Each structure stands twice: as C-alpha cells, then as structure tokens.
Amino acid sequence: MDQEAARKCILIVDDTPENIDVLLGILGEQYKIRIALNGEKALALATVEPPPDLILLDIMMPGMNGYEVCRRLKGDVALSSIPVIFLTAKGKDEDEAMGFALGAVDYITKPVSPPVVKARVETHLALDDQKCHLESLVRERTAQLKKTRLQIIRRLGVAAEFKDNETGMHIMRMSHVCQLLGKAHGLRDEHAEVLLNASPMHDIGKIGIPDDILLKPGRLDTEEWHVMQKHTIKGALILGQHSSEPLKTARLVALTHHEKWNGEGYPEGLAGDDIPLAGRIAAIADVYDALISKRPYKDPWPQDKAVDLIRGEAGKHFDPDLVALFLKHLPEIERISVRYADGEELRPGRQAESGVNEETT
C-alpha cells in the first residue's frame, strides 16, 4: 500500500469557508480531506467509498444542523461507526450532553487551536483503530469458538455412527441433503447452515442403546424394537435444553426424525405440520441415504428404486411438499452422494433404523 492510500480521510463539515480554510491548513498535509458546506452534502460524502475515517462537524449550519447530521449518521448501520467530533462556538453543558447523546465522541470549540485539533483528531483515530482491532479479534475468536463447537457436534454425530458400526460418511451426506432441502423450502442461508451442523446428531441416542440390540445381526423382536425406538428420546435427553441454535435444532432432529407425516411414526406419533420442519427434512435425507448406501448386510438400492420409494411415501411417511422438493433437486442430491461417497472398507454392522423397512435400510 502506497503512502497516499494509507493516509486517513477526514470529512470537514462547516458552512463557513474561512473555518474550512483554517482546518485545511492544520490537517491537510497529514490527512486526505473531504469538504462539505452543508448537512446534505456531508451525508452524501460520508457514503463515498471508502468512507471517511473521522468527521469534523459544525453544529450551527442553516438548513440541516450538525445535530441532525449526526443523528442520521448514527442511524445508518454503514456509517454509524465513524467517529464524529463537533465543532462549535457553543459551550453549554446541555449542548455537549446532547451531542454525546447523539453519538459524538468529542467537542472542539471555536476558534480552534491547531495543537488541540491535531491532538483530538490523532487521539480519536487511534482509539478507532484500536476499537476496530479489538472487534476484529472478537470476531476471530467468536469464529474459532463457533468452529470448535460445530466440530464437537459433528464428532459426536460420528461417535453415534461408530456405535452403530456404520460408515461415518452417512452423516455427511445426510446433513448436506438436509441443508439443500432446507434452502429449497425457503430457509435463510444461516438457518439452513444450522440444519447442516445439527443433523449429524440425529442418531446420537444410539449411544444409549444396549449393544446386544444395536449390534444384533438379525431382525429385532417386538421388545427389542421398542427399546431401539427409544434412541430418539435418549438423543433428546443427551442433547438437553440449550439456547444454542445448533443444539436446539439437533435436539429436535434427534427426537422427531422418525415421526411420520401420517402419524404412524415414533416416539410421539406426531402428524403433519405438528412434526418440526427439521425433523421432516431429516426423515427424508436419512431414509434416502440409507437406501442407496452399501451396508454389510445389504447392497445399495438402485437410484430409481430408492427415488420411487421416497415418491411413494409422500403423504404417508414424508411431507409431500418436501418430497416434491426432493424430486426437483435430485441431481444436486446425487452430486452430494458422489462427493461424500463411502470408502472401499465398510465396518461390519447391523440394520439401520430408517423406519421404512428394516431389510432395506
């Protein structure tokens, strides 16, 4: 970066040209200067990219005064962080209080003193730099904490898959399909991302299922199947009640991804829109991936057969609107399956519980 580009930019706002000339003489060699003779021009110049680093703002101007200019600046998210120093001949406490209440950082009284102007400007630019640096550090640390939290959530999801001796890539495919269907349904990007990061926890409750049932190579009897169904409730208990959106969503997915649109699912027999959207989306993604995936106890279903089953379960197992979106976005879903394909080695295991058909899932 050259020296000229690195210089800070000061916007000087004053309706008296002589005052501007004085400030130019004080600051012109050290800073890039923009000049506005009224409030409307000041607001326009403040939006020019890059925005000014600091504004020296006269209070007593015809038309829009400095207080109103400051109020509008602080009301604009893009401009609100620019430090404003008022220039004024007014020195009453109530005048200063009003300026600070509007968001100004300082006052300089007229006639100005060159050393005071230089010192105040340098001080507030340095403080703003420090503030920006601290905000950057906070954002960086927050992003690191978020990344760590999401990694923990995802690893717990993988732990559940190891417990069930399935391939860990199942949760990768399933979670990305959940994100895709969420966006297709109209979720904002950040909410769809929450679903991406929460859905790997859908089977976390299997950690609480006895191995002799979870790892049984054959069909489960009625009593065993009743125990297996409790992995949804156990998952919700493991995840608990949290204010964190990913964990709240993970709990919903764990509890409701085996509910069915017609009310014949478990654990609560919810039907239709009473099933949370996250659970309805996860149900389709989980079953579809189980059908097309190779398992030690079965070969993968052909794509067309798996799609036919999903289509046929619209209005029964699955939300019919979500099935329509699934079919509409099938090429993208197929690309997810290819991108996160299983490796050649698969661990021995038992049937997965999709709730459609034990032999096929």
C-alpha positions as CSV (number, residue, x, y, z in Angstrom):
1,M,0.0,0.0,0.0
2,D,1.5,3.4,-1.0
3,Q,1.7,6.3,1.5
4,E,-1.1,8.3,-0.1
5,A,-3.6,5.3,0.0
6,A,-2.6,4.7,3.7
7,R,-3.5,8.2,4.8
8,K,-6.6,8.6,6.9
9,C,-9.5,10.6,5.4
10,I,-11.2,13.4,7.3
11,L,-14.6,14.9,6.3
12,I,-14.8,18.5,7.4
13,V,-18.4,19.9,7.5
14,D,-18.8,23.7,8.0
15,D,-20.9,26.4,6.3
16,T,-18.1,29.0,6.7
17,P,-15.3,28.7,4.1
18,E,-12.9,30.6,6.3
19,N,-13.3,27.9,9.0
20,I,-12.7,25.2,6.5
21,D,-9.5,27.0,5.3
22,V,-8.2,27.0,8.8
23,L,-8.8,23.3,9.3
24,L,-7.3,22.5,5.9
25,G,-4.1,24.4,7.0
26,I,-4.0,22.3,10.2
27,L,-4.8,18.9,8.8
28,G,-4.2,19.0,5.0
29,E,-0.6,17.8,5.0
30,Q,-1.3,14.8,7.2
31,Y,-4.7,13.6,6.1
32,K,-6.9,13.3,3.0
33,I,-9.6,15.9,3.3
34,R,-13.2,16.0,2.0
35,I,-15.2,19.2,2.4
36,A,-19.0,19.8,2.8
37,L,-20.6,23.2,3.2
38,N,-23.9,21.8,4.4
39,G,-25.5,18.8,6.1
40,E,-27.0,17.3,2.9
41,K,-23.6,17.3,1.2
42,A,-22.0,15.9,4.3
43,L,-24.3,12.9,4.3
44,A,-23.6,12.3,0.6
45,L,-19.8,12.5,1.0
46,A,-20.0,10.1,4.0
47,T,-21.3,7.4,1.7
48,V,-18.5,7.7,-0.8
49,E,-16.2,4.7,-0.7
50,P,-14.0,4.4,1.2
51,P,-16.0,6.2,3.9
52,P,-14.2,8.9,5.9
53,D,-12.3,7.7,9.0
54,L,-13.4,10.7,11.1
55,I,-15.9,13.6,10.7
56,L,-15.4,17.2,12.0
57,L,-18.9,18.5,12.1
58,D,-20.1,22.1,12.7
59,I,-23.3,22.3,14.8
60,M,-24.7,25.7,13.7
61,M,-25.5,25.4,10.0
62,P,-28.5,26.7,8.0
63,G,-31.0,24.0,7.0
64,M,-29.8,20.8,8.5
65,N,-27.8,21.5,11.6
66,G,-25.0,19.3,12.9
67,Y,-27.1,17.5,15.5
68,E,-29.4,16.3,12.7
69,V,-26.5,15.2,10.5
70,C,-25.1,13.3,13.5
71,R,-28.4,11.7,14.2
72,R,-28.7,10.5,10.6
73,L,-25.2,9.2,10.5
74,K,-25.7,7.2,13.7
75,G,-29.0,5.8,12.4
76,D,-27.2,4.3,9.3
77,V,-25.6,1.0,10.0
78,A,-23.0,1.5,7.4
79,L,-22.0,4.9,8.8
80,S,-22.7,4.7,12.5
81,S,-19.1,3.6,13.5
82,I,-17.5,6.7,12.0
83,P,-16.2,9.0,14.9
84,V,-17.8,12.4,14.9
85,I,-16.2,15.4,16.6
86,F,-18.4,18.5,16.9
87,L,-17.0,21.9,16.0
88,T,-18.9,24.6,17.9
89,A,-18.9,28.0,19.5
90,K,-21.5,26.7,21.9
91,G,-20.1,25.6,25.2
92,K,-23.0,25.0,27.5
93,D,-23.2,21.7,29.3
94,E,-26.6,20.8,27.8
95,D,-25.2,21.4,24.3
96,E,-22.4,19.0,24.9
97,A,-24.7,16.5,26.6
98,M,-27.0,16.5,23.5
99,G,-24.0,15.9,21.2
100,F,-22.7,13.0,23.3
101,A,-26.2,11.5,23.5
102,L,-26.4,11.5,19.7
103,G,-23.1,9.6,19.5
104,A,-20.4,12.2,19.1
105,V,-17.0,11.3,20.6
106,D,-15.7,14.8,21.4
107,Y,-16.1,18.6,21.1
108,I,-13.7,21.2,19.7
109,T,-14.7,24.8,20.5
110,K,-14.2,27.7,18.0
111,P,-12.0,29.5,17.4
112,V,-10.0,26.3,17.0
113,S,-6.5,25.8,18.4
114,P,-4.2,23.9,15.9
115,P,-2.5,21.8,18.6
116,V,-5.9,20.9,20.1
117,V,-7.3,20.0,16.7
118,K,-4.3,17.8,15.8
119,A,-4.3,16.1,19.2
120,R,-8.0,15.4,19.3
121,V,-8.0,14.0,15.7
122,E,-5.0,11.8,16.3
123,T,-6.4,10.5,19.6
124,H,-9.8,9.5,18.2
125,L,-8.3,8.0,15.1
126,A,-6.0,5.9,17.3
127,L,-8.9,4.9,19.5
128,D,-11.0,3.9,16.5
129,D,-8.1,1.8,15.1
130,Q,-7.9,0.1,18.5
131,K,-11.6,-0.4,18.6
132,C,-11.6,-1.9,15.1
133,H,-8.6,-4.2,16.0
134,L,-10.4,-5.4,19.2
135,E,-13.6,-6.0,17.2
136,S,-11.6,-8.0,14.7
137,L,-10.1,-10.1,17.4
138,V,-13.5,-10.7,19.0
139,R,-14.9,-11.8,15.6
140,E,-11.9,-14.0,15.0
141,R,-12.2,-15.6,18.5
142,T,-16.0,-16.0,18.1
143,A,-15.5,-17.7,14.7
144,Q,-12.9,-20.0,16.3
145,L,-15.3,-20.9,19.1
146,K,-18.2,-21.5,16.7
147,K,-15.9,-23.7,14.6
148,T,-14.8,-25.7,17.6
149,R,-18.4,-26.1,18.9
150,L,-19.6,-27.3,15.5
151,Q,-16.6,-29.7,15.3
152,I,-17.6,-31.1,18.6
153,I,-21.2,-31.5,17.5
154,R,-20.1,-33.2,14.3
155,R,-17.7,-35.5,16.1
156,L,-20.5,-36.6,18.5
157,G,-22.6,-37.4,15.5
158,V,-19.7,-39.6,14.2
159,A,-19.5,-41.2,17.6
160,A,-23.1,-42.3,17.2
161,E,-22.3,-43.8,13.8
162,F,-19.3,-45.8,15.2
163,K,-21.6,-47.1,18.0
164,D,-23.9,-48.4,15.3
165,N,-20.9,-49.6,13.2
166,E,-22.0,-47.7,10.2
167,T,-19.8,-45.6,7.9
168,G,-19.3,-42.1,9.1
169,M,-19.9,-40.7,5.6
170,H,-23.6,-41.3,6.1
171,I,-23.9,-38.2,8.4
172,M,-22.0,-36.1,5.9
173,R,-24.4,-37.0,3.0
174,M,-27.5,-36.8,5.2
175,S,-26.6,-33.4,6.6
176,H,-25.8,-31.8,3.3
177,V,-29.1,-33.1,1.8
178,C,-30.8,-31.6,4.9
179,Q,-29.2,-28.2,4.1
180,L,-30.2,-28.4,0.5
181,L,-33.8,-29.3,1.3
182,G,-33.9,-26.6,3.9
183,K,-32.9,-23.9,1.4
184,A,-35.3,-25.3,-1.2
185,H,-38.1,-25.0,1.4
186,G,-37.2,-21.3,1.9
187,L,-34.9,-21.3,4.9
188,R,-32.4,-18.5,5.0
189,D,-28.8,-19.5,4.4
190,E,-27.9,-19.2,8.1
191,H,-30.8,-21.3,9.2
192,A,-30.1,-24.0,6.6
193,E,-26.5,-24.0,7.8
194,V,-27.7,-24.6,11.4
195,L,-29.6,-27.6,10.0
196,L,-26.4,-28.8,8.2
197,N,-24.5,-28.7,11.5
198,A,-27.3,-30.0,13.7
199,S,-28.5,-33.0,11.7
200,P,-25.4,-35.2,12.2
201,M,-26.7,-35.6,15.8
202,H,-29.9,-37.3,14.6
203,D,-28.8,-40.8,15.9
204,I,-26.8,-39.7,19.0
205,G,-29.3,-41.5,21.2
206,K,-28.0,-44.8,19.9
207,I,-25.1,-44.4,22.3
208,G,-27.7,-45.3,25.0
209,I,-29.0,-48.4,23.3
210,P,-27.5,-51.7,24.6
211,D,-25.0,-53.3,22.2
212,D,-26.9,-56.7,22.1
213,I,-29.8,-54.8,20.5
214,L,-27.9,-52.2,18.5
215,L,-25.5,-54.7,17.0
216,K,-27.9,-57.6,16.6
217,P,-27.2,-59.1,13.1
218,G,-30.8,-60.2,12.5
219,R,-34.3,-58.8,12.9
220,L,-35.3,-57.2,16.2
221,D,-38.2,-58.8,18.0
222,T,-41.0,-56.6,19.3
223,E,-39.5,-55.9,22.7
224,E,-36.1,-55.1,21.2
225,W,-37.7,-52.8,18.6
226,H,-39.4,-51.0,21.4
227,V,-36.0,-50.4,23.1
228,M,-34.5,-49.3,19.8
229,Q,-37.2,-46.7,19.3
230,K,-36.1,-45.1,22.5
231,H,-32.9,-43.8,20.8
232,T,-34.9,-40.8,19.7
233,I,-35.8,-39.9,23.3
234,K,-32.4,-40.7,24.6
235,G,-30.9,-38.4,21.9
236,A,-33.1,-35.5,23.1
237,L,-32.0,-36.2,26.7
238,I,-28.3,-36.3,25.8
239,L,-28.6,-33.0,23.9
240,G,-30.7,-31.4,26.6
241,Q,-32.2,-27.9,26.6
242,H,-29.9,-25.2,25.2
243,S,-30.1,-21.6,23.9
244,S,-27.6,-22.5,21.1
245,E,-29.5,-22.8,17.8
246,P,-27.4,-25.8,16.5
247,L,-28.0,-27.7,19.7
248,K,-31.7,-26.8,19.9
249,T,-32.1,-27.9,16.3
250,A,-30.1,-31.1,16.9
251,R,-32.4,-32.0,19.8
252,L,-35.5,-31.5,17.6
253,V,-33.9,-33.6,14.8
254,A,-32.9,-36.4,17.2
255,L,-36.3,-36.5,18.7
256,T,-38.5,-36.3,15.6
257,H,-36.7,-37.7,12.6
258,H,-38.6,-41.0,12.9
259,E,-42.0,-39.3,13.1
260,K,-44.2,-39.8,10.0
261,W,-46.5,-37.4,8.2
262,N,-49.5,-39.8,8.7
263,G,-48.9,-40.0,12.4
264,E,-47.6,-43.6,12.5
265,G,-44.1,-42.8,13.4
266,Y,-42.4,-42.6,16.8
267,P,-41.8,-41.6,19.6
268,E,-44.8,-39.3,19.9
269,G,-46.9,-40.2,16.9
270,L,-46.9,-36.6,15.6
271,A,-48.5,-36.0,12.3
272,G,-48.3,-33.4,9.5
273,D,-47.1,-29.9,10.4
274,D,-47.0,-30.9,14.1
275,I,-43.7,-32.5,13.2
276,P,-41.0,-29.8,13.3
277,L,-39.7,-28.9,9.9
278,A,-36.1,-30.0,10.8
279,G,-37.4,-33.5,11.7
280,R,-39.5,-33.8,8.5
281,I,-36.4,-32.8,6.4
282,A,-34.1,-35.2,8.3
283,A,-36.5,-38.1,7.8
284,I,-36.3,-37.9,4.0
285,A,-32.5,-37.3,4.0
286,D,-31.8,-40.2,6.4
287,V,-34.0,-42.7,4.7
288,Y,-32.8,-41.9,1.2
289,D,-29.2,-42.2,2.1
290,A,-29.8,-45.5,4.0
291,L,-31.5,-46.9,0.9
292,I,-28.8,-46.0,-1.6
293,S,-25.8,-46.9,0.7
294,K,-24.0,-50.2,0.8
295,R,-24.1,-51.9,4.2
296,P,-22.5,-55.1,5.3
297,Y,-26.0,-56.7,5.5
298,K,-27.3,-55.3,2.1
299,D,-26.3,-54.0,-1.3
300,P,-27.2,-50.4,-2.2
301,W,-30.6,-49.9,-3.8
302,P,-30.6,-48.7,-7.4
303,Q,-31.2,-45.0,-7.6
304,D,-34.5,-45.3,-9.4
305,K,-35.9,-47.8,-6.8
306,A,-34.9,-45.5,-3.9
307,V,-36.5,-42.5,-5.5
308,D,-39.6,-44.5,-6.2
309,L,-39.9,-45.4,-2.6
310,I,-39.5,-41.7,-1.5
311,R,-42.1,-40.7,-4.1
312,G,-44.5,-43.4,-2.9
313,E,-44.2,-42.4,0.7
314,A,-45.3,-38.8,0.0
315,G,-48.2,-38.1,2.3
316,K,-47.6,-41.2,4.3
317,H,-44.1,-41.3,5.8
318,F,-42.9,-38.0,4.3
319,D,-44.2,-34.4,4.0
320,P,-45.5,-34.3,0.4
321,D,-44.2,-30.8,-0.2
322,L,-40.7,-31.8,0.8
323,V,-40.9,-34.9,-1.4
324,A,-41.7,-32.6,-4.3
325,L,-38.6,-30.5,-3.5
326,F,-36.5,-33.7,-3.1
327,L,-37.5,-34.8,-6.6
328,K,-37.0,-31.3,-8.1
329,H,-33.4,-31.2,-6.7
330,L,-32.5,-34.8,-7.2
331,P,-29.5,-34.0,-9.5
332,E,-27.9,-31.9,-6.7
333,I,-28.7,-34.6,-4.2
334,E,-27.0,-37.2,-6.4
335,R,-23.9,-35.0,-6.6
336,I,-23.8,-34.9,-2.8
337,S,-23.8,-38.7,-2.7
338,V,-20.9,-38.8,-5.1
339,R,-18.9,-36.1,-3.3
340,Y,-19.2,-37.9,0.1
341,A,-19.1,-41.4,-1.2
342,D,-18.0,-44.2,1.2
343,G,-14.5,-45.6,1.0
344,E,-13.9,-49.2,0.0
345,E,-13.8,-50.5,3.5
346,L,-17.0,-50.8,5.5
347,R,-17.2,-51.9,9.1
348,P,-19.4,-54.9,10.0
349,G,-22.8,-53.9,11.4
350,R,-26.5,-54.4,11.5
351,Q,-29.6,-53.0,10.0
352,A,-30.1,-49.2,10.3
353,E,-33.4,-47.9,11.6
354,S,-35.0,-45.8,8.9
355,G,-38.5,-46.7,10.0
356,V,-39.4,-47.8,6.4
357,N,-38.2,-51.4,6.2
358,E,-35.5,-53.0,8.3
359,E,-34.3,-55.2,5.5
360,T,-33.7,-52.3,3.1
361,T,-32.3,-49.6,5.4
